[in-house]
């Protein structure tokens, strides 16, 4: 099974059994479905495609403390600190020319702000509440090699966009109980194609109708050892940006068509999880500088959206684009998106396959 097949299997669960829901609810936190898991040497799971639409969904909006940036475009113990210190660089504000900044200077600014404590952290007895507002593009074709709801952009005859929400409560003491809340999906925000509206309604009718609250002590229950999110898990990850890249690359196993796209996806997903210590978040931001074809897509004050594009040789899809919106004043990653493939006239090229807008706050209680 090649890497594309693993990606394409993600959205197959429109008719969910109790057993499938139980297995998927934690994997949804990481954007991983059962068909997406690839063997890894040191990281037990890696995200390939956001599937919050299979179980998570939209709920009533809840207040947050941190202002959310909008998406303007779509092993062994490592050394304790990076081998070089990020130096904040001037970042253009709205209306200033993009050429006054580079992808590298943006990421260095964000890394420096992260090290200096720009993102709030929960104290023991408190929780960091991380809310993810997601969108999922469902691509439909009557028949296909995979499933009806996993068409490509070029082959889809109908499509729709489904918003969703899931919230993670990360305890200030990582050894305590973690809580993740998945809200049921309740709406469709866009449809495409003559049959799009009817097919979307049928798909939504098969979606999860109940709220899921998952509780697990000591981190995310994803089968990793050490457990994902725990202090021991993050202690094994290098803080030197170049060593960090090699650590991620060496974790990939099997038939991987393009290592850079996979590594970029894992880094961005770790940043939006908001569970990593500040020194590791800084290293993750600096490691992104090494990703190819990086460019600045938009600037809104201290919020900068970056894009990273990759060319694939798969006969199913030809491209993979990741975007990330980062606050250079705090290092907080407020949004990201992923676009797979090109072609077709049904869905606008600017519409990603998945996107996440993240907000955080420190609270005293969890559900």
Protein Blocks (a to p, Z undefined) as FASTA:
>chain_A
ZZklmmmmmmmmmbccfklmmmmmmmmmnopafklpccdfklmbdcfbdcklmmgccddd
dddfbdcdddfbgcjdddfbdfbdcdddddddehiafklpcfklmmmmmmmmmmnopacc
ddehiacdddddddddddddfbdfkbmklccfklpcbdcdddddddddddfblmlccddd
ddddfbdfbdedjklmmmmmmmmmmmcfbdcddddehiacehpacdehiaklmmmpcfbf
klmmmmmmmmpgcjdfblklmmmmmmmmmmmnomacfklmmmmmmmmmmpghiacfbdeh
jbccdddddddfbfkbgcdcddddddfknopafbdcddedeedjkbcfklcfbdcddddd
ddfbdZZ
